[in-house]
Amino acid sequence: MAGAPVGNSNAAKGKRWQDALVKALARFTSEDGKIQAGQALDKIAENVVLKALIGDKDAITEIGNRLDGKPAQAVTVLGDEDSPLRHAHTVEWLNGSRPAPR
C-alpha cells in the first residue's frame, strides 16, 4: 500500500491530540497534592485496575484491549442472486518469462 494521499493531514491531527494529552498528563497536579506532576497517568491506570477488580466491564475490556490488542473484527461479504460476488486472479510474469510447464 502506498499510504495516504499527498496533502492528507489526518495523522498529524491525531498526533497533535496525543501530544496535548501527554503534556497535560505530565504537568497535572491535584489541588490536594495527592497527585504530583508526572503521576496522573499512573493514577488513571490504578483507577482502571480498581474498577476492573470490582467487575466493571468497560475497565476489564480496556485492560484486555491494551494488553492483548483488540480482537479482530469479523467481516462477512455476501452476494445475492441479483448481484453475485465475482472474484478474479491476475498473474503477471516478471520479465515476460513463464515457468516451464510440468
C-alpha positions in Angstrom: 0.0 0.0 0.0 1.2 3.5 -0.8 -0.3 5.2 2.3 -2.3 8.4 2.5 -2.6 10.7 -0.5 -0.2 13.7 -0.7 -1.6 16.5 1.5 -3.6 14.3 3.8 -3.0 15.6 7.4 -5.3 13.3 9.3 -2.4 11.6 11.1 -1.0 14.9 12.2 -4.3 15.9 13.7 -4.3 12.7 15.8 -0.7 13.3 16.8 -1.5 16.9 18.0 -4.2 15.5 20.3 -1.9 12.8 21.6 0.9 15.3 22.2 -1.6 17.6 24.1 -2.7 14.7 26.3 0.9 13.7 27.1 1.7 17.2 28.1 -1.4 17.6 30.2 -0.8 14.3 32.0 2.9 15.2 32.6 2.1 18.6 34.2 -1.1 17.9 36.0 -1.0 18.2 39.8 -4.0 17.8 42.0 -5.1 20.7 44.3 -4.8 18.5 47.4 -1.3 17.5 46.4 -2.1 13.8 46.3 -1.1 13.6 42.6 2.2 15.2 41.7 3.4 16.2 38.2 4.1 13.1 36.1 1.9 10.8 38.2 -1.5 11.4 36.6 -1.3 8.6 34.0 -0.3 6.1 36.7 -3.2 7.2 38.9 -5.6 6.8 36.0 -4.2 3.3 35.3 -4.6 2.4 39.0 -8.3 3.5 38.9 -8.9 1.4 35.8 -7.4 -1.6 37.6 -9.5 -1.0 40.7 -12.7 -0.7 38.6 -11.8 -3.9 36.8 -11.3 -5.8 40.0 -14.9 -4.9 41.2 -16.3 -6.1 37.9 -16.6 -3.0 35.7 -16.9 -4.4 32.2 -15.5 -1.3 30.5 -12.4 -1.4 32.6 -11.9 -5.1 32.0 -12.3 -4.6 28.3 -9.9 -1.7 28.3 -7.2 -3.7 30.1 -7.7 -6.6 27.7 -7.5 -4.4 24.7 -4.4 -2.7 25.9 -2.6 -5.9 26.9 -3.7 -8.3 24.2 -4.9 -5.9 21.5 -8.4 -5.5 20.2 -10.0 -8.7 18.8 -10.0 -8.9 15.0 -13.2 -7.6 13.5 -15.1 -10.3 11.5 -16.1 -9.1 8.1 -18.6 -11.1 6.1 -19.0 -10.3 2.4 -22.1 -11.8 0.7 -23.5 -11.7 -2.7 -27.1 -12.5 -3.8 -28.9 -13.8 -6.8 -29.2 -10.4 -8.4 -25.7 -9.3 -7.6 -23.3 -12.3 -7.2 -19.8 -11.8 -6.0 -17.1 -12.0 -8.7 -13.6 -12.9 -7.9 -10.7 -12.8 -10.4 -7.0 -13.5 -10.2 -4.4 -11.9 -12.3 -0.9 -13.4 -12.7 1.9 -11.3 -14.0 5.2 -12.9 -15.0 8.3 -10.9 -14.3 10.5 -10.0 -17.3 7.9 -11.7 -19.6 9.2 -15.2 -18.8 6.9 -18.0 -17.8 7.9 -21.1 -15.8 8.3 -24.3 -17.8 5.1 -26.4 -17.9 5.1 -29.6 -15.8 
